[in-house]
Amino acid sequence: MSSRVTMTYLEAAVHVLKAAQRPLTTKEITERAIDTGLLTPLGKTPHATMSAALYKAVQREQGIVKLEMPGEIRARRGSVRWALADT
């Protein structure tokens, strides 16, 4: 039986964030998507793939927002959370 992606990573993230009704980390989003069968990852780094999809969605203004605590140069480690944009 071959593995396949049931949804795109962005579609799965939106579904997970709607269900959670609170901001989540990339790891939390990815694990919930896999655990609920929304994603069947083909690669070895599904968290990295999810992260890339979320960053692209923010750049393209596709309904996802990045929440973070600023550090000296970039976001403080472990502070990045993702949420749905207010519609």
PyMOL Python script that loads the backbone (N, CA, C, O; Angstrom):
from pymol import cmd

cmd.read_pdbstr("""\
ATOM      1  N   MET A   1       0.848  -1.179   0.000  1.00  0.00           N
ATOM      2  CA  MET A   1       0.000   0.000   0.000  1.00  0.00           C
ATOM      3  C   MET A   1       0.891   1.240   0.000  1.00  0.00           C
ATOM      4  O   MET A   1       1.757   1.372   0.866  1.00  0.00           O
ATOM      5  N   SER A   2       0.701   2.127  -0.930  1.00  0.00           N
ATOM      6  CA  SER A   2       1.533   3.324  -1.008  1.00  0.00           C
ATOM      7  C   SER A   2       0.972   4.436  -0.139  1.00  0.00           C
ATOM      8  O   SER A   2      -0.239   4.549   0.053  1.00  0.00           O
ATOM      9  N   SER A   3       1.885   5.260   0.385  1.00  0.00           N
ATOM     10  CA  SER A   3       1.471   6.402   1.197  1.00  0.00           C
ATOM     11  C   SER A   3       1.116   7.555   0.285  1.00  0.00           C
ATOM     12  O   SER A   3       1.688   7.712  -0.794  1.00  0.00           O
ATOM     13  N   ARG A   4       0.166   8.363   0.729  1.00  0.00           N
ATOM     14  CA  ARG A   4      -0.201   9.532  -0.054  1.00  0.00           C
ATOM     15  C   ARG A   4      -0.674  10.629   0.892  1.00  0.00           C
ATOM     16  O   ARG A   4      -1.085  10.360   2.020  1.00  0.00           O
ATOM     17  N   VAL A   5      -0.611  11.836   0.425  1.00  0.00           N
ATOM     18  CA  VAL A   5      -1.082  12.965   1.218  1.00  0.00           C
ATOM     19  C   VAL A   5      -2.583  13.093   1.004  1.00  0.00           C
ATOM     20  O   VAL A   5      -3.043  13.228  -0.130  1.00  0.00           O
ATOM     21  N   THR A   6      -3.338  13.051   2.080  1.00  0.00           N
ATOM     22  CA  THR A   6      -4.776  13.134   2.001  1.00  0.00           C
ATOM     23  C   THR A   6      -5.217  14.568   1.724  1.00  0.00           C
ATOM     24  O   THR A   6      -6.168  14.794   0.974  1.00  0.00           O
ATOM     25  N   MET A   7      -4.531  15.534   2.324  1.00  0.00           N
ATOM     26  CA  MET A   7      -4.771  16.967   2.129  1.00  0.00           C
ATOM     27  C   MET A   7      -3.417  17.611   1.881  1.00  0.00           C
ATOM     28  O   MET A   7      -2.374  16.995   2.103  1.00  0.00           O
ATOM     29  N   THR A   8      -3.442  18.839   1.424  1.00  0.00           N
ATOM     30  CA  THR A   8      -2.185  19.576   1.388  1.00  0.00           C
ATOM     31  C   THR A   8      -1.818  19.920   2.823  1.00  0.00           C
ATOM     32  O   THR A   8      -2.662  19.864   3.717  1.00  0.00           O
ATOM     33  N   TYR A   9      -0.574  20.270   3.038  1.00  0.00           N
ATOM     34  CA  TYR A   9      -0.151  20.642   4.384  1.00  0.00           C
ATOM     35  C   TYR A   9      -0.903  21.877   4.865  1.00  0.00           C
ATOM     36  O   TYR A   9      -1.271  21.954   6.037  1.00  0.00           O
ATOM     37  N   LEU A  10      -1.135  22.831   3.990  1.00  0.00           N
ATOM     38  CA  LEU A  10      -1.860  24.036   4.379  1.00  0.00           C
ATOM     39  C   LEU A  10      -3.316  23.708   4.730  1.00  0.00           C
ATOM     40  O   LEU A  10      -3.833  24.200   5.732  1.00  0.00           O
ATOM     41  N   GLU A  11      -3.973  22.890   3.923  1.00  0.00           N
ATOM     42  CA  GLU A  11      -5.354  22.490   4.222  1.00  0.00           C
ATOM     43  C   GLU A  11      -5.434  21.778   5.570  1.00  0.00           C
ATOM     44  O   GLU A  11      -6.343  22.028   6.362  1.00  0.00           O
ATOM     45  N   ALA A  12      -4.482  20.895   5.819  1.00  0.00           N
ATOM     46  CA  ALA A  12      -4.461  20.174   7.093  1.00  0.00           C
ATOM     47  C   ALA A  12      -4.227  21.140   8.255  1.00  0.00           C
ATOM     48  O   ALA A  12      -4.858  21.006   9.304  1.00  0.00           O
ATOM     49  N   ALA A  13      -3.335  22.104   8.079  1.00  0.00           N
ATOM     50  CA  ALA A  13      -3.059  23.085   9.133  1.00  0.00           C
ATOM     51  C   ALA A  13      -4.305  23.902   9.459  1.00  0.00           C
ATOM     52  O   ALA A  13      -4.612  24.126  10.630  1.00  0.00           O
ATOM     53  N   VAL A  14      -5.017  24.343   8.440  1.00  0.00           N
ATOM     54  CA  VAL A  14      -6.240  25.119   8.661  1.00  0.00           C
ATOM     55  C   VAL A  14      -7.261  24.274   9.417  1.00  0.00           C
ATOM     56  O   VAL A  14      -7.898  24.754  10.355  1.00  0.00           O
ATOM     57  N   HIS A  15      -7.412  23.040   9.016  1.00  0.00           N
ATOM     58  CA  HIS A  15      -8.359  22.140   9.685  1.00  0.00           C
ATOM     59  C   HIS A  15      -7.979  21.956  11.163  1.00  0.00           C
ATOM     60  O   HIS A  15      -8.837  22.044  12.041  1.00  0.00           O
ATOM     61  N   VAL A  16      -6.715  21.704  11.430  1.00  0.00           N
ATOM     62  CA  VAL A  16      -6.242  21.492  12.803  1.00  0.00           C
ATOM     63  C   VAL A  16      -6.416  22.755  13.638  1.00  0.00           C
ATOM     64  O   VAL A  16      -6.857  22.681  14.785  1.00  0.00           O
ATOM     65  N   LEU A  17      -6.073  23.921  13.071  1.00  0.00           N
ATOM     66  CA  LEU A  17      -6.194  25.179  13.820  1.00  0.00           C
ATOM     67  C   LEU A  17      -7.655  25.523  14.116  1.00  0.00           C
ATOM     68  O   LEU A  17      -7.966  26.049  15.184  1.00  0.00           O
ATOM     69  N   LYS A  18      -8.543  25.227  13.177  1.00  0.00           N
ATOM     70  CA  LYS A  18      -9.971  25.454  13.435  1.00  0.00           C
ATOM     71  C   LYS A  18     -10.449  24.582  14.585  1.00  0.00           C
ATOM     72  O   LYS A  18     -11.190  25.043  15.453  1.00  0.00           O
ATOM     73  N   ALA A  19     -10.032  23.334  14.593  1.00  0.00           N
ATOM     74  CA  ALA A  19     -10.450  22.407  15.644  1.00  0.00           C
ATOM     75  C   ALA A  19      -9.859  22.797  16.999  1.00  0.00           C
ATOM     76  O   ALA A  19     -10.528  22.675  18.026  1.00  0.00           O
ATOM     77  N   ALA A  20      -8.625  23.258  17.004  1.00  0.00           N
ATOM     78  CA  ALA A  20      -7.944  23.600  18.257  1.00  0.00           C
ATOM     79  C   ALA A  20      -8.460  24.906  18.852  1.00  0.00           C
ATOM     80  O   ALA A  20      -8.500  25.056  20.074  1.00  0.00           O
ATOM     81  N   GLN A  21      -8.847  25.832  18.019  1.00  0.00           N
ATOM     82  CA  GLN A  21      -9.334  27.148  18.431  1.00  0.00           C
ATOM     83  C   GLN A  21      -8.332  27.904  19.297  1.00  0.00           C
ATOM     84  O   GLN A  21      -8.713  28.695  20.160  1.00  0.00           O
ATOM     85  N   ARG A  22      -7.054  27.654  19.059  1.00  0.00           N
ATOM     86  CA  ARG A  22      -5.985  28.389  19.743  1.00  0.00           C
ATOM     87  C   ARG A  22      -4.709  28.247  18.922  1.00  0.00           C
ATOM     88  O   ARG A  22      -4.599  27.322  18.117  1.00  0.00           O
ATOM     89  N   PRO A  23      -3.755  29.133  19.106  1.00  0.00           N
ATOM     90  CA  PRO A  23      -2.485  29.018  18.372  1.00  0.00           C
ATOM     91  C   PRO A  23      -1.728  27.749  18.766  1.00  0.00           C
ATOM     92  O   PRO A  23      -1.754  27.327  19.922  1.00  0.00           O
ATOM     93  N   LEU A  24      -1.059  27.154  17.788  1.00  0.00           N
ATOM     94  CA  LEU A  24      -0.289  25.932  18.001  1.00  0.00           C
ATOM     95  C   LEU A  24       1.094  26.072  17.371  1.00  0.00           C
ATOM     96  O   LEU A  24       1.300  26.896  16.480  1.00  0.00           O
ATOM     97  N   THR A  25       2.031  25.265  17.840  1.00  0.00           N
ATOM     98  CA  THR A  25       3.353  25.217  17.223  1.00  0.00           C
ATOM     99  C   THR A  25       3.277  24.385  15.945  1.00  0.00           C
ATOM    100  O   THR A  25       2.306  23.666  15.708  1.00  0.00           O
ATOM    101  N   THR A  26       4.308  24.497  15.143  1.00  0.00           N
ATOM    102  CA  THR A  26       4.384  23.689  13.919  1.00  0.00           C
ATOM    103  C   THR A  26       4.329  22.205  14.263  1.00  0.00           C
ATOM    104  O   THR A  26       3.636  21.433  13.602  1.00  0.00           O
ATOM    105  N   LYS A  27       5.058  21.815  15.293  1.00  0.00           N
ATOM    106  CA  LYS A  27       5.089  20.398  15.693  1.00  0.00           C
ATOM    107  C   LYS A  27       3.707  19.929  16.123  1.00  0.00           C
ATOM    108  O   LYS A  27       3.283  18.837  15.745  1.00  0.00           O
ATOM    109  N   GLU A  28       2.997  20.733  16.907  1.00  0.00           N
ATOM    110  CA  GLU A  28       1.654  20.350  17.351  1.00  0.00           C
ATOM    111  C   GLU A  28       0.703  20.200  16.169  1.00  0.00           C
ATOM    112  O   GLU A  28      -0.075  19.248  16.110  1.00  0.00           O
ATOM    113  N   ILE A  29       0.767  21.137  15.232  1.00  0.00           N
ATOM    114  CA  ILE A  29      -0.099  21.083  14.045  1.00  0.00           C
ATOM    115  C   ILE A  29       0.188  19.812  13.249  1.00  0.00           C
ATOM    116  O   ILE A  29      -0.729  19.088  12.865  1.00  0.00           O
ATOM    117  N   THR A  30       1.478  19.551  13.007  1.00  0.00           N
ATOM    118  CA  THR A  30       1.871  18.400  12.202  1.00  0.00           C
ATOM    119  C   THR A  30       1.452  17.094  12.869  1.00  0.00           C
ATOM    120  O   THR A  30       0.891  16.214  12.216  1.00  0.00           O
ATOM    121  N   GLU A  31       1.722  16.966  14.163  1.00  0.00           N
ATOM    122  CA  GLU A  31       1.377  15.729  14.864  1.00  0.00           C
ATOM    123  C   GLU A  31      -0.126  15.495  14.893  1.00  0.00           C
ATOM    124  O   GLU A  31      -0.576  14.363  14.713  1.00  0.00           O
ATOM    125  N   ARG A  32      -0.909  16.544  15.116  1.00  0.00           N
ATOM    126  CA  ARG A  32      -2.364  16.387  15.122  1.00  0.00           C
ATOM    127  C   ARG A  32      -2.875  16.005  13.734  1.00  0.00           C
ATOM    128  O   ARG A  32      -3.782  15.182  13.614  1.00  0.00           O
ATOM    129  N   ALA A  33      -2.302  16.594  12.693  1.00  0.00           N
ATOM    130  CA  ALA A  33      -2.722  16.276  11.325  1.00  0.00           C
ATOM    131  C   ALA A  33      -2.425  14.817  10.989  1.00  0.00           C
ATOM    132  O   ALA A  33      -3.236  14.142  10.353  1.00  0.00           O
ATOM    133  N   ILE A  34      -1.272  14.340  11.415  1.00  0.00           N
ATOM    134  CA  ILE A  34      -0.909  12.943  11.154  1.00  0.00           C
ATOM    135  C   ILE A  34      -1.770  12.006  12.002  1.00  0.00           C
ATOM    136  O   ILE A  34      -2.294  11.009  11.504  1.00  0.00           O
ATOM    137  N   ASP A  35      -1.909  12.336  13.284  1.00  0.00           N
ATOM    138  CA  ASP A  35      -2.689  11.481  14.197  1.00  0.00           C
ATOM    139  C   ASP A  35      -4.150  11.336  13.779  1.00  0.00           C
ATOM    140  O   ASP A  35      -4.752  10.282  13.981  1.00  0.00           O
ATOM    141  N   THR A  36      -4.719  12.388  13.199  1.00  0.00           N
ATOM    142  CA  THR A  36      -6.124  12.330  12.786  1.00  0.00           C
ATOM    143  C   THR A  36      -6.301  11.849  11.351  1.00  0.00           C
ATOM    144  O   THR A  36      -7.425  11.775  10.854  1.00  0.00           O
ATOM    145  N   GLY A  37      -5.197  11.521  10.684  1.00  0.00           N
ATOM    146  CA  GLY A  37      -5.277  10.984   9.333  1.00  0.00           C
ATOM    147  C   GLY A  37      -5.442  12.021   8.238  1.00  0.00           C
ATOM    148  O   GLY A  37      -5.739  11.673   7.096  1.00  0.00           O
ATOM    149  N   LEU A  38      -5.251  13.296   8.573  1.00  0.00           N
ATOM    150  CA  LEU A  38      -5.350  14.336   7.549  1.00  0.00           C
ATOM    151  C   LEU A  38      -4.149  14.311   6.622  1.00  0.00           C
ATOM    152  O   LEU A  38      -4.254  14.662   5.447  1.00  0.00           O
ATOM    153  N   LEU A  39      -3.009  13.895   7.152  1.00  0.00           N
ATOM    154  CA  LEU A  39      -1.776  13.801   6.374  1.00  0.00           C
ATOM    155  C   LEU A  39      -1.186  12.410   6.510  1.00  0.00           C
ATOM    156  O   LEU A  39      -1.218  11.800   7.579  1.00  0.00           O
ATOM    157  N   THR A  40      -0.654  11.929   5.417  1.00  0.00           N
ATOM    158  CA  THR A  40       0.155  10.728   5.411  1.00  0.00           C
ATOM    159  C   THR A  40       1.472  11.135   4.773  1.00  0.00           C
ATOM    160  O   THR A  40       1.617  11.072   3.553  1.00  0.00           O
ATOM    161  N   PRO A  41       2.443  11.557   5.597  1.00  0.00           N
ATOM    162  CA  PRO A  41       3.678  12.110   5.040  1.00  0.00           C
ATOM    163  C   PRO A  41       4.462  11.097   4.219  1.00  0.00           C
ATOM    164  O   PRO A  41       4.534   9.915   4.554  1.00  0.00           O
ATOM    165  N   LEU A  42       5.036  11.587   3.155  1.00  0.00           N
ATOM    166  CA  LEU A  42       5.856  10.758   2.279  1.00  0.00           C
ATOM    167  C   LEU A  42       7.328  10.876   2.639  1.00  0.00           C
ATOM    168  O   LEU A  42       8.098   9.945   2.404  1.00  0.00           O
ATOM    169  N   GLY A  43       7.730  12.010   3.206  1.00  0.00           N
ATOM    170  CA  GLY A  43       9.135  12.249   3.514  1.00  0.00           C
ATOM    171  C   GLY A  43       9.467  11.981   4.968  1.00  0.00           C
ATOM    172  O   GLY A  43       8.620  11.571   5.761  1.00  0.00           O
ATOM    173  N   LYS A  44      10.734  12.227   5.294  1.00  0.00           N
ATOM    174  CA  LYS A  44      11.232  11.971   6.644  1.00  0.00           C
ATOM    175  C   LYS A  44      11.057  13.159   7.584  1.00  0.00           C
ATOM    176  O   LYS A  44      11.209  13.006   8.796  1.00  0.00           O
ATOM    177  N   THR A  45      10.740  14.344   7.051  1.00  0.00           N
ATOM    178  CA  THR A  45      10.667  15.546   7.884  1.00  0.00           C
ATOM    179  C   THR A  45       9.341  16.284   7.673  1.00  0.00           C
ATOM    180  O   THR A  45       9.327  17.388   7.129  1.00  0.00           O
ATOM    181  N   PRO A  46       8.233  15.682   8.100  1.00  0.00           N
ATOM    182  CA  PRO A  46       6.945  16.343   7.891  1.00  0.00           C
ATOM    183  C   PRO A  46       6.831  17.678   8.624  1.00  0.00           C
ATOM    184  O   PRO A  46       6.111  18.566   8.167  1.00  0.00           O
ATOM    185  N   HIS A  47       7.533  17.838   9.765  1.00  0.00           N
ATOM    186  CA  HIS A  47       7.482  19.106  10.487  1.00  0.00           C
ATOM    187  C   HIS A  47       8.102  20.225   9.647  1.00  0.00           C
ATOM    188  O   HIS A  47       7.607  21.353   9.638  1.00  0.00           O
ATOM    189  N   ALA A  48       9.183  19.903   8.946  1.00  0.00           N
ATOM    190  CA  ALA A  48       9.835  20.899   8.096  1.00  0.00           C
ATOM    191  C   ALA A  48       8.943  21.265   6.915  1.00  0.00           C
ATOM    192  O   ALA A  48       8.872  22.432   6.530  1.00  0.00           O
ATOM    193  N   THR A  49       8.275  20.292   6.348  1.00  0.00           N
ATOM    194  CA  THR A  49       7.364  20.554   5.241  1.00  0.00           C
ATOM    195  C   THR A  49       6.194  21.416   5.698  1.00  0.00           C
ATOM    196  O   THR A  49       5.778  22.332   4.988  1.00  0.00           O
ATOM    197  N   MET A  50       5.662  21.123   6.887  1.00  0.00           N
ATOM    198  CA  MET A  50       4.568  21.927   7.441  1.00  0.00           C
ATOM    199  C   MET A  50       5.042  23.356   7.688  1.00  0.00           C
ATOM    200  O   MET A  50       4.334  24.312   7.373  1.00  0.00           O
ATOM    201  N   SER A  51       6.228  23.498   8.245  1.00  0.00           N
ATOM    202  CA  SER A  51       6.783  24.820   8.514  1.00  0.00           C
ATOM    203  C   SER A  51       6.887  25.639   7.233  1.00  0.00           C
ATOM    204  O   SER A  51       6.507  26.810   7.207  1.00  0.00           O
ATOM    205  N   ALA A  52       7.394  25.032   6.187  1.00  0.00           N
ATOM    206  CA  ALA A  52       7.518  25.730   4.898  1.00  0.00           C
ATOM    207  C   ALA A  52       6.148  26.148   4.372  1.00  0.00           C
ATOM    208  O   ALA A  52       5.989  27.259   3.866  1.00  0.00           O
ATOM    209  N   ALA A  53       5.165  25.268   4.488  1.00  0.00           N
ATOM    210  CA  ALA A  53       3.810  25.590   4.018  1.00  0.00           C
ATOM    211  C   ALA A  53       3.216  26.752   4.805  1.00  0.00           C
ATOM    212  O   ALA A  53       2.563  27.621   4.229  1.00  0.00           O
ATOM    213  N   LEU A  54       3.439  26.774   6.118  1.00  0.00           N
ATOM    214  CA  LEU A  54       2.906  27.848   6.957  1.00  0.00           C
ATOM    215  C   LEU A  54       3.578  29.182   6.645  1.00  0.00           C
ATOM    216  O   LEU A  54       2.901  30.204   6.541  1.00  0.00           O
ATOM    217  N   TYR A  55       4.904  29.182   6.495  1.00  0.00           N
ATOM    218  CA  TYR A  55       5.605  30.421   6.156  1.00  0.00           C
ATOM    219  C   TYR A  55       5.161  30.965   4.793  1.00  0.00           C
ATOM    220  O   TYR A  55       4.997  32.174   4.630  1.00  0.00           O
ATOM    221  N   LYS A  56       4.967  30.075   3.818  1.00  0.00           N
ATOM    222  CA  LYS A  56       4.484  30.509   2.504  1.00  0.00           C
ATOM    223  C   LYS A  56       3.078  31.094   2.608  1.00  0.00           C
ATOM    224  O   LYS A  56       2.768  32.091   1.956  1.00  0.00           O
ATOM    225  N   ALA A  57       2.227  30.473   3.432  1.00  0.00           N
ATOM    226  CA  ALA A  57       0.854  30.963   3.598  1.00  0.00           C
ATOM    227  C   ALA A  57       0.856  32.365   4.187  1.00  0.00           C
ATOM    228  O   ALA A  57       0.048  33.201   3.783  1.00  0.00           O
ATOM    229  N   VAL A  58       1.744  32.639   5.132  1.00  0.00           N
ATOM    230  CA  VAL A  58       1.844  33.973   5.721  1.00  0.00           C
ATOM    231  C   VAL A  58       2.282  34.975   4.662  1.00  0.00           C
ATOM    232  O   VAL A  58       1.706  36.058   4.557  1.00  0.00           O
ATOM    233  N   GLN A  59       3.285  34.626   3.887  1.00  0.00           N
ATOM    234  CA  GLN A  59       3.786  35.522   2.837  1.00  0.00           C
ATOM    235  C   GLN A  59       2.717  35.818   1.794  1.00  0.00           C
ATOM    236  O   GLN A  59       2.647  36.929   1.269  1.00  0.00           O
ATOM    237  N   ARG A  60       1.900  34.840   1.500  1.00  0.00           N
ATOM    238  CA  ARG A  60       0.863  34.996   0.467  1.00  0.00           C
ATOM    239  C   ARG A  60      -0.476  35.446   1.043  1.00  0.00           C
ATOM    240  O   ARG A  60      -1.470  35.538   0.322  1.00  0.00           O
ATOM    241  N   GLU A  61      -0.498  35.726   2.345  1.00  0.00           N
ATOM    242  CA  GLU A  61      -1.712  36.180   3.033  1.00  0.00           C
ATOM    243  C   GLU A  61      -2.874  35.216   2.805  1.00  0.00           C
ATOM    244  O   GLU A  61      -3.948  35.611   2.351  1.00  0.00           O
ATOM    245  N   GLN A  62      -2.637  33.949   3.128  1.00  0.00           N
ATOM    246  CA  GLN A  62      -3.628  32.894   2.901  1.00  0.00           C
ATOM    247  C   GLN A  62      -4.355  32.480   4.181  1.00  0.00           C
ATOM    248  O   GLN A  62      -4.699  31.310   4.348  1.00  0.00           O
ATOM    249  N   GLY A  63      -4.592  33.436   5.087  1.00  0.00           N
ATOM    250  CA  GLY A  63      -5.405  33.156   6.254  1.00  0.00           C
ATOM    251  C   GLY A  63      -4.682  32.600   7.461  1.00  0.00           C
ATOM    252  O   GLY A  63      -5.326  32.207   8.434  1.00  0.00           O
ATOM    253  N   ILE A  64      -3.363  32.556   7.424  1.00  0.00           N
ATOM    254  CA  ILE A  64      -2.559  32.073   8.542  1.00  0.00           C
ATOM    255  C   ILE A  64      -1.720  33.237   9.057  1.00  0.00           C
ATOM    256  O   ILE A  64      -1.197  34.024   8.268  1.00  0.00           O
ATOM    257  N   VAL A  65      -1.591  33.348  10.377  1.00  0.00           N
ATOM    258  CA  VAL A  65      -0.724  34.375  10.962  1.00  0.00           C
ATOM    259  C   VAL A  65       0.296  33.711  11.879  1.00  0.00           C
ATOM    260  O   VAL A  65       0.023  32.688  12.507  1.00  0.00           O
ATOM    261  N   LYS A  66       1.471  34.318  11.939  1.00  0.00           N
ATOM    262  CA  LYS A  66       2.554  33.839  12.785  1.00  0.00           C
ATOM    263  C   LYS A  66       2.610  34.721  14.023  1.00  0.00           C
ATOM    264  O   LYS A  66       2.689  35.944  13.912  1.00  0.00           O
ATOM    265  N   LEU A  67       2.572  34.112  15.190  1.00  0.00           N
ATOM    266  CA  LEU A  67       2.674  34.823  16.457  1.00  0.00           C
ATOM    267  C   LEU A  67       4.014  34.436  17.071  1.00  0.00           C
ATOM    268  O   LEU A  67       4.373  33.259  17.089  1.00  0.00           O
ATOM    269  N   GLU A  68       4.758  35.425  17.575  1.00  0.00           N
ATOM    270  CA  GLU A  68       6.070  35.123  18.129  1.00  0.00           C
ATOM    271  C   GLU A  68       6.463  36.144  19.182  1.00  0.00           C
ATOM    272  O   GLU A  68       5.952  37.263  19.206  1.00  0.00           O
ATOM    273  N   MET A  69       7.371  35.743  20.044  1.00  0.00           N
ATOM    274  CA  MET A  69       7.969  36.659  21.002  1.00  0.00           C
ATOM    275  C   MET A  69       9.318  37.069  20.427  1.00  0.00           C
ATOM    276  O   MET A  69      10.152  36.211  20.138  1.00  0.00           O
ATOM    277  N   PRO A  70       9.542  38.378  20.256  1.00  0.00           N
ATOM    278  CA  PRO A  70      10.796  38.805  19.643  1.00  0.00           C
ATOM    279  C   PRO A  70      12.009  38.540  20.527  1.00  0.00           C
ATOM    280  O   PRO A  70      11.951  38.658  21.751  1.00  0.00           O
ATOM    281  N   GLY A  71      13.087  38.184  19.883  1.00  0.00           N
ATOM    282  CA  GLY A  71      14.372  38.034  20.548  1.00  0.00           C
ATOM    283  C   GLY A  71      15.256  39.181  20.098  1.00  0.00           C
ATOM    284  O   GLY A  71      14.763  40.148  19.517  1.00  0.00           O
ATOM    285  N   GLU A  72      16.553  39.092  20.355  1.00  0.00           N
ATOM    286  CA  GLU A  72      17.458  40.168  19.962  1.00  0.00           C
ATOM    287  C   GLU A  72      17.562  40.301  18.444  1.00  0.00           C
ATOM    288  O   GLU A  72      17.579  41.411  17.913  1.00  0.00           O
ATOM    289  N   ILE A  73      17.632  39.168  17.752  1.00  0.00           N
ATOM    290  CA  ILE A  73      17.806  39.200  16.298  1.00  0.00           C
ATOM    291  C   ILE A  73      16.580  38.662  15.570  1.00  0.00           C
ATOM    292  O   ILE A  73      16.154  39.228  14.564  1.00  0.00           O
ATOM    293  N   ARG A  74      16.020  37.583  16.071  1.00  0.00           N
ATOM    294  CA  ARG A  74      14.830  36.980  15.464  1.00  0.00           C
ATOM    295  C   ARG A  74      13.930  36.451  16.564  1.00  0.00           C
ATOM    296  O   ARG A  74      14.168  36.731  17.738  1.00  0.00           O
ATOM    297  N   ALA A  75      12.925  35.710  16.219  1.00  0.00           N
ATOM    298  CA  ALA A  75      11.972  35.207  17.223  1.00  0.00           C
ATOM    299  C   ALA A  75      12.678  34.376  18.285  1.00  0.00           C
ATOM    300  O   ALA A  75      13.596  33.611  17.990  1.00  0.00           O
ATOM    301  N   ARG A  76      12.234  34.541  19.516  1.00  0.00           N
ATOM    302  CA  ARG A  76      12.787  33.757  20.613  1.00  0.00           C
ATOM    303  C   ARG A  76      12.511  32.283  20.357  1.00  0.00           C
ATOM    304  O   ARG A  76      11.414  31.913  19.938  1.00  0.00           O
ATOM    305  N   ARG A  77      13.506  31.447  20.610  1.00  0.00           N
ATOM    306  CA  ARG A  77      13.387  30.006  20.360  1.00  0.00           C
ATOM    307  C   ARG A  77      12.167  29.437  21.078  1.00  0.00           C
ATOM    308  O   ARG A  77      11.964  29.674  22.268  1.00  0.00           O
ATOM    309  N   GLY A  78      11.364  28.685  20.339  1.00  0.00           N
ATOM    310  CA  GLY A  78      10.198  28.034  20.911  1.00  0.00           C
ATOM    311  C   GLY A  78       8.971  28.918  21.068  1.00  0.00           C
ATOM    312  O   GLY A  78       7.947  28.477  21.590  1.00  0.00           O
ATOM    313  N   SER A  79       9.070  30.167  20.617  1.00  0.00           N
ATOM    314  CA  SER A  79       7.947  31.082  20.834  1.00  0.00           C
ATOM    315  C   SER A  79       6.974  31.164  19.665  1.00  0.00           C
ATOM    316  O   SER A  79       5.883  31.716  19.814  1.00  0.00           O
ATOM    317  N   VAL A  80       7.342  30.630  18.515  1.00  0.00           N
ATOM    318  CA  VAL A  80       6.494  30.772  17.326  1.00  0.00           C
ATOM    319  C   VAL A  80       5.264  29.883  17.438  1.00  0.00           C
ATOM    320  O   VAL A  80       5.363  28.684  17.700  1.00  0.00           O
ATOM    321  N   ARG A  81       4.109  30.497  17.234  1.00  0.00           N
ATOM    322  CA  ARG A  81       2.827  29.815  17.209  1.00  0.00           C
ATOM    323  C   ARG A  81       2.100  30.258  15.949  1.00  0.00           C
ATOM    324  O   ARG A  81       2.334  31.356  15.445  1.00  0.00           O
ATOM    325  N   TRP A  82       1.230  29.415  15.449  1.00  0.00           N
ATOM    326  CA  TRP A  82       0.470  29.709  14.244  1.00  0.00           C
ATOM    327  C   TRP A  82      -1.007  29.769  14.601  1.00  0.00           C
ATOM    328  O   TRP A  82      -1.484  29.014  15.448  1.00  0.00           O
ATOM    329  N   ALA A  83      -1.729  30.676  13.946  1.00  0.00           N
ATOM    330  CA  ALA A  83      -3.165  30.829  14.189  1.00  0.00           C
ATOM    331  C   ALA A  83      -3.849  31.204  12.890  1.00  0.00           C
ATOM    332  O   ALA A  83      -3.199  31.581  11.915  1.00  0.00           O
ATOM    333  N   LEU A  84      -5.155  31.098  12.887  1.00  0.00           N
ATOM    334  CA  LEU A  84      -5.940  31.539  11.743  1.00  0.00           C
ATOM    335  C   LEU A  84      -6.130  33.049  11.830  1.00  0.00           C
ATOM    336  O   LEU A  84      -6.345  33.593  12.914  1.00  0.00           O
ATOM    337  N   ALA A  85      -6.050  33.713  10.701  1.00  0.00           N
ATOM    338  CA  ALA A  85      -6.292  35.146  10.656  1.00  0.00           C
ATOM    339  C   ALA A  85      -7.773  35.394  10.918  1.00  0.00           C
ATOM    340  O   ALA A  85      -8.622  34.582  10.551  1.00  0.00           O
ATOM    341  N   ASP A  86      -8.071  36.506  11.547  1.00  0.00           N
ATOM    342  CA  ASP A  86      -9.475  36.874  11.762  1.00  0.00           C
ATOM    343  C   ASP A  86     -10.131  37.136  10.424  1.00  0.00           C
ATOM    344  O   ASP A  86      -9.592  37.842   9.572  1.00  0.00           O
ATOM    345  N   THR A  87     -11.304  36.553  10.258  1.00  0.00           N
ATOM    346  CA  THR A  87     -12.008  36.753   8.984  1.00  0.00           C
ATOM    347  C   THR A  87     -13.227  37.597   9.165  1.00  0.00           C
ATOM    348  O   THR A  87     -13.939  37.867   8.198  1.00  0.00           O
TER     349      THR A  87
END
""", "prot")
cmd.dss("prot")
cmd.show_as("cartoon", "prot")
cmd.util.cbc("prot")
cmd.orient("prot")
